[in-house]
Amino acid sequence: MTHVITIDGPSGAGKGTICQLVAKRLGYHLLDSGALYRLTALAAERQGVDFEDSDGLAQVAAQLDVVFSTTELGVNILLAGDDVTRAIRQEQVGMNASRVAACEPVRAALLQRQRDFRQAPGLVADGRDMGTTVFPDAPVKVFLTASAEERANRRVKQLQEAGQSVDFKAILEDIERRDKQDRERTSSPLVAAEDAVEVDTTAMPIERVLDVVLQLAQERLG
Ligand code: DC
């Protein structure tokens, strides 16, 4: 049985970095499920599929032609042969991904694709519903949170480091809008699994969060 560690939570709680570090430390595979929703949104936009057209969106999700490859610099993503590693991280794609993710047929179309990432020796799954829906039997479940202000601060820093000009207020509003959309949707809303350990990272340095997660994995997986 291949072990799975699920790490769920809202955008900007530090999940992405923590998942990469945990996967690296344990030599596990990594599933960035948010990237699949972002890719669906980008592919739909490129193919001219209306964001109100659930069946059209589900078809885009089912037929996603995507290749993830791990490089020295991180994960590289090709969509229909085109390198979209950076393009899918744009704020607008994130907002569209949140809309697409509220569509049940899209979630259903992506379910098996996500489960297929479960490969030996183990998987770290980053998302919103990894512990509740995609891998409900995972032995280690973490739910990372942080205040919206702290998450906006981290996002601003990230974007500035990437050379983009940013407006804190607009980023905070985006985060709050997306949280609301993700929490209130009827299909797989953003909520901690009953057996998840919640960690508030607002005042925690990343190394401390990593320690907490690795400690938990050690306790549960031996
Ligand atoms: O983690 P992220 O910001 O890359 O995710 C983009 C959007 O995808 C986010 O607004 C919610 C959605 N998402 C989801 O609904 N379920 C997941 N497992 C992962 C992401």
Residues whose N, C-alpha, C, O or C-beta is under 5 A from the ligand:
A	BS01	DC	S11 S33 G34 A35 Y37 G94 A97 S98 A101 D126 G127 R128 D129 R178 D182
